[in-house]
């Protein structure tokens, strides 16, 4: 009887030889019965196509080891209900609990409660089953005694197999070993095949080897192919050589036949493979079919590889389809890392207009349609976190209109959460929305705020806030979990009803993702089947959510994409046994290819070797890459990135270095971002026009409207870029608008009332003024626990105002301090309602610190001969006269503001004190350069607008730093400007400059002294942003 192993180098014609054998067998009299065993579905599809081309496949059954076992069991009358993942999950959980109760989990005890533990156990149990390990094997006893972790693992494994067998179910991972156990019993019918062929493997598991051995005893012609050259000791064949020895030890009479005469690929690829990782290699001429390309980053690898494939397809199409039948699916991109390369390839393929098929799909729990369900189930137990609630309400997969929510409500809730500093808790949502529904927004300090205080933003209030509050309450009641123990089936019924109410199924269909529904339904069916077979599974709500989310995280997402008309994106192990016309191989960098191998901490390498399991420190990465070298029928491109994400040099892969040595550096191309490119290489309109602009090419003549429109847009961008590259801003792209547009021309009209803080902003940076007050743009900050800096300032100001008013003698610091405690507590109690902040564990300590700060201010500001007469004194507000300052050309500037405190002496003279929570920009230099204008203006306003007296002194008081500013108006000196009057004249000059610049619409960016403030909203896009301290 024929029992052969066909060996040969990759691409030496092994598969063609096997197909010829099949066709020869089919020509024999009668209907022949032929079985072909292949590793994966993709191999089966391609083998089937080649069979059809070669003469048909009548009588040929193509499948894997699983399918041949299934047929064998059916022919012998054995039923084998295969357990679904949810069914196995339930069984495994019960086994873990049972072992934990009876003998303990050893070192696994500390891992049991961690989220990834059950996934780890599924992987380990699956590996043990695939290796056909008998948990009661006496050879394992020494390992069990050495490690309580290994002992617990094999106890769980034994319990798992026993439980499945007791209920009559089978884990597909154990199918081959299960079949071997059955066919070893007497009375088993022999298989009736005229030929069995096994192709595409380089390693067999122990059960697969035993099944091959059994097949060899059935008087059936058996032919196996292996990628291997006879008598070769090359490391690239190490795994195949080991497999051949295993086969010969099981079947000594097996004949080994080497195929090596029929080469199907360009000779350059054959020569490269022959010399790869050889100590005595020969130089190889690339022949124009092997390409080596260095680029800056993985993104550039994706761009250049897809560009190369697109060029090949376009060239072939221009030659003519009759001579060239290459399609998209005849092209492949091979990647070492799906997480890194798949998103990049997807984005570039969309730009280039190239359909791509990804062989690797992620876990179901990462799909947004499923992850939002996990969030929905968890939101009540997590007490309505701000981000989670808003994301759920804005999800395109859920419809909450039945609860009263409308499109755009997520934005309104975002604004409410920032107003009320909502981090989480349903009560906080209810308190803040209730406050907004029943109270108008409290007035703040208006234009006299600190610079870091956010501008007011649009908030839901009144009826809108009440509608949102009602919606939140209905949502909370609707998602409120039942506080009872229920069976899994009842929980699933409840959850499916929830999906129906949110219209989830229809939303998923509208998104074109029906396979996600099928995957979820599969989980539900598996859980129901498990409860039907294994008995009622009673769970609390939290247990139900935990188990369901756990299943989401380990369940694979179904790949419903069709690969027939798309460029194939494969991982390196998946390329074995496949052939494409054009192949691009990415990621030949150190640490990426080969990847770093690490020992399994749960199953040591010696134990894996003993059990016939795949070793973690010998994953045959060199052998897998060696197979890639010969996967292209026409041309192959290898790429590597030469920089890390941080801009450091990235070393090349040793595989890359080996190829460069063989082919030579003359065939190595390096593309750098600054290198001018030929326009014919552009793979998209965007790229074409970008290159024309970047390299100053002439645009080709065209009547294409899309190209012309894109070109105009790009020219506009080019002018902007050129403007921003100038050292000094000088045109309208940099804020020199020439004239104010309506309605912003109001800023140049007479009668406009300004605040000192706004004009300070202009003098500091005209662009920030334009962004803040012209465009009214603000950067939205994520809420943080506790009071915000500007809120603290407002509260401390208010306390100081009230303690002086409440004191019997405001000139006596002890009298003021006596009422400080009561005023302080009342003010912060009111602040809890006004600002809706949460008290944390440091709250009492913070209050003590603030009382200390205020006590220091009261004590240090009590001066002999000075009596406080006015607090938080407004001018230009509430009917009070504004400060009027005459400017050049008969113009008049009007200002408003709030003076924190005015003191008067016995001569009727006054001093002005301005409280600041911060301590920066309070010196003489800040007045001279226009950074801080308030103090002299407040002195002038107290005299001219409020008529409180002649100002002779003024300073800032830093509340938290407990110190007076270095700037004192009475001691001010700058050139010819002296004292209070001199300081006022300096300010008036600054004001004239500011109003003149605003009138001329000059809003250029300007780096303030000390750097740009972190709170400037323009920092997100401003070309000239330079942070403080740089």
PEMOCOR-V604363 format. One record per residue. N is the residue number from 1. RES is the residue in three letters. PSI is psi as a letter, one per 40 degrees, with the letter a starting at -180 (NA if undefined). Layout:
n	res	psi
N	RES	PSI
N	RES	PSI
//
This chain:
n	res	psi
1	UNK	i
2	UNK	h
3	UNK	h
4	UNK	i
5	UNK	h
6	UNK	h
7	UNK	i
8	UNK	i
9	UNK	i
10	UNK	i
11	UNK	f
12	UNK	e
13	UNK	e
14	UNK	d
15	UNK	d
16	UNK	d
17	UNK	d
18	UNK	d
19	UNK	d
20	UNK	d
21	UNK	d
22	UNK	d
23	UNK	d
24	UNK	d
25	UNK	d
26	UNK	d
27	UNK	e
28	UNK	i
29	UNK	i
30	UNK	i
31	UNK	h
32	UNK	i
33	UNK	h
34	UNK	h
35	UNK	h
36	UNK	h
37	UNK	h
38	UNK	i
39	UNK	d
40	UNK	i
41	UNK	d
42	UNK	d
43	UNK	d
44	UNK	d
45	UNK	d
46	UNK	d
47	UNK	d
48	UNK	d
49	UNK	d
50	UNK	d
51	UNK	d
52	UNK	d
53	UNK	d
54	UNK	e
55	UNK	e
56	UNK	i
57	UNK	f
58	UNK	h
59	UNK	e
60	UNK	h
61	UNK	h
62	UNK	h
63	UNK	a
64	UNK	a
65	UNK	d
66	UNK	d
67	UNK	d
68	UNK	d
69	UNK	d
70	UNK	d
71	UNK	d
72	UNK	d
73	UNK	d
74	UNK	d
75	UNK	d
76	UNK	e
77	UNK	f
78	UNK	h
79	UNK	i
80	UNK	g
81	UNK	h
82	UNK	h
83	UNK	h
84	UNK	i
85	UNK	d
86	UNK	d
87	UNK	d
88	UNK	d
89	UNK	d
90	UNK	d
91	UNK	d
92	UNK	d
93	UNK	d
94	UNK	d
95	UNK	d
96	UNK	d
97	UNK	d
98	UNK	d
99	UNK	d
100	UNK	d
101	UNK	d
102	UNK	d
103	UNK	e
104	UNK	i
105	UNK	e
106	UNK	b
107	UNK	e
108	UNK	e
109	UNK	d
110	UNK	e
111	UNK	e
112	UNK	d
113	UNK	e
114	UNK	i
115	UNK	d
116	UNK	e
117	UNK	d
118	UNK	d
119	UNK	d
120	UNK	d
121	UNK	d
122	UNK	d
123	UNK	d
124	UNK	d
125	UNK	d
126	UNK	d
127	UNK	d
128	UNK	d
129	UNK	d
130	UNK	d
131	UNK	e
132	UNK	f
133	UNK	h
134	UNK	h
135	UNK	e
136	UNK	e
137	UNK	h
138	UNK	d
139	UNK	e
140	UNK	e
141	UNK	d
142	UNK	d
143	UNK	d
144	UNK	d
145	UNK	d
146	UNK	d
147	UNK	h
148	UNK	d
149	UNK	d
150	UNK	d
151	UNK	d
152	UNK	d
153	UNK	d
154	UNK	d
155	UNK	d
156	UNK	d
157	UNK	d
158	UNK	d
159	UNK	d
160	UNK	d
161	UNK	d
162	UNK	d
163	UNK	d
164	UNK	d
165	UNK	d
166	UNK	d
167	UNK	e
168	UNK	f
169	UNK	i
170	UNK	h
171	UNK	h
172	UNK	d
173	UNK	d
174	UNK	e
175	UNK	d
176	UNK	d
177	UNK	d
178	UNK	d
179	UNK	d
180	UNK	d
181	UNK	d
182	UNK	d
183	UNK	e
184	UNK	e
185	UNK	i
186	UNK	i
187	UNK	e
188	UNK	h
189	UNK	i
190	UNK	i
191	UNK	i
192	UNK	g
193	UNK	i
194	UNK	d
195	UNK	h
196	UNK	h
197	UNK	h
198	UNK	h
199	UNK	i
200	UNK	e
201	UNK	i
202	UNK	e
203	UNK	i
204	UNK	i
205	UNK	i
206	UNK	d
207	UNK	d
208	UNK	d
209	UNK	d
210	UNK	d
211	UNK	d
212	UNK	d
213	UNK	d
214	UNK	d
215	UNK	d
216	UNK	e
217	UNK	e
218	UNK	e
219	UNK	f
220	UNK	h
221	UNK	h
222	UNK	h
223	UNK	h
224	UNK	h
225	UNK	i
226	UNK	h
227	UNK	h
228	UNK	h
229	UNK	h
230	UNK	i
231	UNK	f
232	UNK	h
233	UNK	e
234	UNK	i
235	UNK	d
236	UNK	e
237	UNK	e
238	UNK	d
239	UNK	d
240	UNK	d
241	UNK	d
242	UNK	d
243	UNK	d
244	UNK	d
245	UNK	d
246	UNK	d
247	UNK	d
248	UNK	d
249	UNK	d
250	UNK	d
251	UNK	g
252	UNK	d
253	UNK	e
254	UNK	h
255	UNK	h
256	UNK	h
257	UNK	h
258	UNK	h
259	UNK	h
260	UNK	e
261	UNK	d
262	UNK	g
263	UNK	h
264	UNK	e
265	UNK	i
266	UNK	i
267	UNK	d
268	UNK	d
269	UNK	d
270	UNK	d
271	UNK	d
272	UNK	d
273	UNK	d
274	UNK	d
275	UNK	e
276	UNK	h
277	UNK	f
278	UNK	h
279	UNK	d
280	UNK	g
281	UNK	i
282	UNK	i
283	UNK	i
284	UNK	h
285	UNK	h
286	UNK	d
287	UNK	e
288	UNK	e
289	UNK	e
290	UNK	h
291	UNK	h
292	UNK	h
293	UNK	h
294	UNK	h
295	UNK	i
296	UNK	d
297	UNK	i
298	UNK	d
299	UNK	d
300	UNK	d
301	UNK	d
302	UNK	d
303	UNK	d
304	UNK	d
305	UNK	d
306	UNK	d
307	UNK	d
308	UNK	d
309	UNK	d
310	UNK	d
311	UNK	d
312	UNK	d
313	UNK	d
314	UNK	d
315	UNK	d
316	UNK	d
317	UNK	d
318	UNK	d
319	UNK	d
320	UNK	h
321	UNK	d
322	UNK	d
323	UNK	d
324	UNK	h
325	UNK	f
326	UNK	h
327	UNK	i
328	UNK	d
329	UNK	e
330	UNK	e
331	UNK	i
332	UNK	i
333	UNK	h
334	UNK	h
335	UNK	i
336	UNK	e
337	UNK	h
338	UNK	d
339	UNK	d
340	UNK	d
341	UNK	d
342	UNK	d
343	UNK	d
344	UNK	d
345	UNK	d
346	UNK	d
347	UNK	d
348	UNK	d
349	UNK	d
350	UNK	d
351	UNK	d
352	UNK	e
353	UNK	f
354	UNK	h
355	UNK	h
356	UNK	i
357	UNK	h
358	UNK	h
359	UNK	d
360	UNK	h
361	UNK	i
362	UNK	a
363	UNK	i
364	UNK	d
365	UNK	e
366	UNK	e
367	UNK	h
368	UNK	d
369	UNK	d
370	UNK	d
371	UNK	d
372	UNK	d
373	UNK	d
374	UNK	d
375	UNK	d
376	UNK	d
377	UNK	d
378	UNK	e
379	UNK	d
380	UNK	d
381	UNK	d
382	UNK	e
383	UNK	f
384	UNK	f
385	UNK	i
386	UNK	d
387	UNK	d
388	UNK	d
389	UNK	d
390	UNK	d
391	UNK	d
392	UNK	d
393	UNK	d
394	UNK	e
395	UNK	h
396	UNK	e
397	UNK	e
398	UNK	i
399	UNK	h
400	UNK	f
401	UNK	d
402	UNK	e
403	UNK	e
404	UNK	e
405	UNK	i
406	UNK	i
407	UNK	h
408	UNK	e
409	UNK	d
410	UNK	d
411	UNK	d
412	UNK	d
413	UNK	d
414	UNK	d
415	UNK	d
416	UNK	d
417	UNK	d
418	UNK	d
419	UNK	d
420	UNK	e
421	UNK	f
422	UNK	h
423	UNK	d
424	UNK	a
425	UNK	h
426	UNK	d
427	UNK	d
428	UNK	d
429	UNK	d
430	UNK	d
431	UNK	d
432	UNK	d
433	UNK	d
434	UNK	d
435	UNK	d
436	UNK	d
437	UNK	d
438	UNK	e
439	UNK	h
440	UNK	i
441	UNK	h
442	UNK	i
443	UNK	h
444	UNK	a
445	UNK	e
446	UNK	b
447	UNK	e
448	UNK	f
449	UNK	i
450	UNK	i
451	UNK	d
452	UNK	e
453	UNK	h
454	UNK	i
455	UNK	i
456	UNK	i
457	UNK	i
458	UNK	h
459	UNK	i
460	UNK	h
461	UNK	i
462	UNK	b
463	UNK	d
464	UNK	d
465	UNK	d
466	UNK	d
467	UNK	d
468	UNK	d
469	UNK	d
470	UNK	d
471	UNK	d
472	UNK	d
473	UNK	d
474	UNK	d
475	UNK	d
476	UNK	d
477	UNK	d
478	UNK	d
479	UNK	e
480	UNK	h
481	UNK	i
482	UNK	h
483	UNK	g
484	UNK	i
485	UNK	h
486	UNK	i
487	UNK	i
488	UNK	d
489	UNK	d
490	UNK	d
491	UNK	d
492	UNK	d
493	UNK	d
494	UNK	d
495	UNK	d
496	UNK	d
497	UNK	d
498	UNK	d
499	UNK	d
500	UNK	d
501	UNK	d
502	UNK	e
503	UNK	f
504	UNK	d
505	UNK	d
506	UNK	d
507	UNK	d
508	UNK	d
509	UNK	d
510	UNK	d
511	UNK	e
512	UNK	f
513	UNK	f
514	UNK	d
515	UNK	d
516	UNK	d
517	UNK	d
518	UNK	d
519	UNK	d
520	UNK	d
521	UNK	d
522	UNK	d
523	UNK	d
524	UNK	d
525	UNK	d
526	UNK	d
527	UNK	d
528	UNK	d
529	UNK	d
530	UNK	d
531	UNK	d
532	UNK	d
533	UNK	d
534	UNK	e
535	UNK	i
536	UNK	h
537	UNK	h
538	UNK	h
539	UNK	i
540	UNK	i
541	UNK	d
542	UNK	d
543	UNK	d
544	UNK	d
545	UNK	d
546	UNK	d
547	UNK	d
548	UNK	d
549	UNK	d
550	UNK	d
551	UNK	d
552	UNK	d
553	UNK	d
554	UNK	e
555	UNK	h
556	UNK	i
557	UNK	h
558	UNK	h
559	UNK	g
560	UNK	e
561	UNK	i
562	UNK	h
563	UNK	e
564	UNK	d
565	UNK	f
566	UNK	i
567	UNK	h
568	UNK	h
569	UNK	h
570	UNK	i
571	UNK	i
572	UNK	d
573	UNK	d
574	UNK	e
575	UNK	d
576	UNK	h
577	UNK	e
578	UNK	i
579	UNK	h
580	UNK	i
581	UNK	d
582	UNK	h
583	UNK	h
584	UNK	h
585	UNK	h
586	UNK	i
587	UNK	f
588	UNK	g
589	UNK	i
590	UNK	h
591	UNK	e
592	UNK	d
593	UNK	h
594	UNK	i
595	UNK	i
596	UNK	h
597	UNK	h
598	UNK	i
599	UNK	i
600	UNK	h
601	UNK	e
602	UNK	d
603	UNK	h
604	UNK	i
605	UNK	d
606	UNK	d
607	UNK	d
608	UNK	d
609	UNK	d
610	UNK	d
611	UNK	e
612	UNK	f
613	UNK	i
614	UNK	h
615	UNK	i
616	UNK	d
617	UNK	e
618	UNK	g
619	UNK	e
620	UNK	f
621	UNK	d
622	UNK	d
623	UNK	d
624	UNK	d
625	UNK	d
626	UNK	d
627	UNK	d
628	UNK	d
629	UNK	d
630	UNK	f
631	UNK	e
632	UNK	h
633	UNK	d
634	UNK	c
635	UNK	i
636	UNK	h
637	UNK	h
638	UNK	h
639	UNK	i
640	UNK	i
641	UNK	i
642	UNK	e
643	UNK	i
644	UNK	i
645	UNK	d
646	UNK	e
647	UNK	e
648	UNK	i
649	UNK	h
650	UNK	h
651	UNK	i
652	UNK	i
653	UNK	i
654	UNK	d
655	UNK	d
656	UNK	d
657	UNK	d
658	UNK	d
659	UNK	d
660	UNK	d
661	UNK	d
662	UNK	d
663	UNK	d
664	UNK	i
665	UNK	e
666	UNK	d
667	UNK	e
668	UNK	h
669	UNK	h
670	UNK	h
671	UNK	h
672	UNK	i
673	UNK	d
674	UNK	e
675	UNK	h
676	UNK	h
677	UNK	i
678	UNK	h
679	UNK	d
680	UNK	e
681	UNK	e
682	UNK	h
683	UNK	e
684	UNK	i
685	UNK	d
686	UNK	d
687	UNK	d
688	UNK	d
689	UNK	d
690	UNK	d
691	UNK	d
692	UNK	d
693	UNK	d
694	UNK	d
695	UNK	e
696	UNK	f
697	UNK	i
698	UNK	h
699	UNK	h
700	UNK	i
701	UNK	h
702	UNK	i
703	UNK	e
704	UNK	h
705	UNK	d
706	UNK	d
707	UNK	d
708	UNK	d
709	UNK	d
710	UNK	d
711	UNK	d
712	UNK	d
713	UNK	d
714	UNK	d
715	UNK	d
716	UNK	d
717	UNK	d
718	UNK	d
719	UNK	d
720	UNK	d
721	UNK	d
722	UNK	d
723	UNK	d
724	UNK	e
725	UNK	e
726	UNK	i
727	UNK	d
728	UNK	h
729	UNK	h
730	UNK	e
731	UNK	a
732	UNK	e
733	UNK	e
734	UNK	f
735	UNK	e
736	UNK	g
737	UNK	e
738	UNK	d
739	UNK	i
740	UNK	h
741	UNK	i
742	UNK	i
743	UNK	e
744	UNK	e
745	UNK	e
746	UNK	d
747	UNK	e
748	UNK	e
749	UNK	i
750	UNK	i
751	UNK	e
752	UNK	h
753	UNK	h
754	UNK	i
755	UNK	i
756	UNK	d
757	UNK	d
758	UNK	d
759	UNK	d
760	UNK	d
761	UNK	d
762	UNK	d
763	UNK	d
764	UNK	d
765	UNK	h
766	UNK	d
767	UNK	d
768	UNK	d
769	UNK	d
770	UNK	d
771	UNK	d
772	UNK	d
773	UNK	d
774	UNK	d
775	UNK	e
776	UNK	f
777	UNK	h
778	UNK	i
779	UNK	h
780	UNK	h
781	UNK	i
782	UNK	h
783	UNK	i
784	UNK	i
785	UNK	i
786	UNK	i
787	UNK	i
788	UNK	i
789	UNK	d
790	UNK	d
791	UNK	d
792	UNK	d
793	UNK	d
794	UNK	d
795	UNK	d
796	UNK	d
797	UNK	d
798	UNK	d
799	UNK	d
800	UNK	d
801	UNK	d
802	UNK	d
803	UNK	d
804	UNK	d
805	UNK	d
806	UNK	e
807	UNK	i
808	UNK	d
809	UNK	g
810	UNK	e
811	UNK	e
812	UNK	h
813	UNK	d
814	UNK	d
815	UNK	d
816	UNK	d
817	UNK	d
818	UNK	d
819	UNK	e
820	UNK	d
821	UNK	d
822	UNK	d
823	UNK	d
824	UNK	d
825	UNK	d
826	UNK	d
827	UNK	d
828	UNK	d
829	UNK	d
830	UNK	d
831	UNK	d
832	UNK	d
833	UNK	d
834	UNK	d
835	UNK	e
836	UNK	f
837	UNK	i
838	UNK	h
839	UNK	h
840	UNK	a
841	UNK	e
842	UNK	e
843	UNK	d
844	UNK	d
845	UNK	d
846	UNK	d
847	UNK	d
848	UNK	d
849	UNK	d
850	UNK	d
851	UNK	d
852	UNK	d
853	UNK	d
854	UNK	d
855	UNK	d
856	UNK	d
857	UNK	d
858	UNK	d
859	UNK	d
860	UNK	d
861	UNK	e
862	UNK	h
863	UNK	i
864	UNK	h
865	UNK	e
866	UNK	h
867	UNK	h
868	UNK	h
869	UNK	e
870	UNK	h
871	UNK	h
872	UNK	f
873	UNK	h
874	UNK	i
875	UNK	h
876	UNK	e
877	UNK	i
878	UNK	f
879	UNK	e
880	UNK	i
881	UNK	h
882	UNK	i
883	UNK	h
884	UNK	h
885	UNK	h
886	UNK	h
887	UNK	a
888	UNK	i
889	UNK	f
890	UNK	e
891	UNK	i
892	UNK	h
893	UNK	h
894	UNK	h
895	UNK	i
896	UNK	i
897	UNK	a
898	UNK	h
899	UNK	h
900	UNK	d
901	UNK	i
902	UNK	h
903	UNK	i
904	UNK	i
905	UNK	a
906	UNK	d
907	UNK	e
908	UNK	e
909	UNK	i
910	UNK	i
911	UNK	i
912	UNK	h
913	UNK	h
914	UNK	h
915	UNK	h
916	UNK	h
917	UNK	d
918	UNK	i
919	UNK	e
920	UNK	i
921	UNK	f
922	UNK	f
923	UNK	i
924	UNK	d
925	UNK	d
926	UNK	d
927	UNK	d
928	UNK	d
929	UNK	e
930	UNK	e
931	UNK	d
932	UNK	h
933	UNK	e
934	UNK	d
935	UNK	d
936	UNK	d
937	UNK	d
938	UNK	d
939	UNK	d
940	UNK	d
941	UNK	d
942	UNK	d
943	UNK	d
944	UNK	d
945	UNK	d
946	UNK	e
947	UNK	f
948	UNK	e
949	UNK	a
950	UNK	h
951	UNK	h
952	UNK	e
953	UNK	i
954	UNK	i
955	UNK	i
956	UNK	i
957	UNK	h
958	UNK	h
959	UNK	d
960	UNK	d
961	UNK	e
962	UNK	f
963	UNK	i
964	UNK	i
965	UNK	i
966	UNK	d
967	UNK	h
968	UNK	h
969	UNK	d
970	UNK	d
971	UNK	e
972	UNK	h
973	UNK	h
974	UNK	h
975	UNK	b
976	UNK	e
977	UNK	h
978	UNK	i
979	UNK	a
980	UNK	d
981	UNK	d
982	UNK	d
983	UNK	d
984	UNK	d
985	UNK	d
986	UNK	d
987	UNK	d
988	UNK	d
989	UNK	d
990	UNK	d
991	UNK	d
992	UNK	d
993	UNK	d
994	UNK	d
995	UNK	d
996	UNK	d
997	UNK	d
998	UNK	d
999	UNK	d
1000	UNK	e
1001	UNK	f
1002	UNK	h
1003	UNK	f
1004	UNK	i
1005	UNK	i
1006	UNK	h
1007	UNK	h
1008	UNK	i
1009	UNK	h
1010	UNK	e
1011	UNK	i
1012	UNK	i
1013	UNK	i
1014	UNK	d
1015	UNK	e
1016	UNK	h
1017	UNK	d
1018	UNK	e
1019	UNK	d
1020	UNK	d
1021	UNK	e
1022	UNK	h
1023	UNK	d
1024	UNK	e
1025	UNK	h
1026	UNK	h
1027	UNK	i
1028	UNK	h
1029	UNK	e
1030	UNK	NA
//
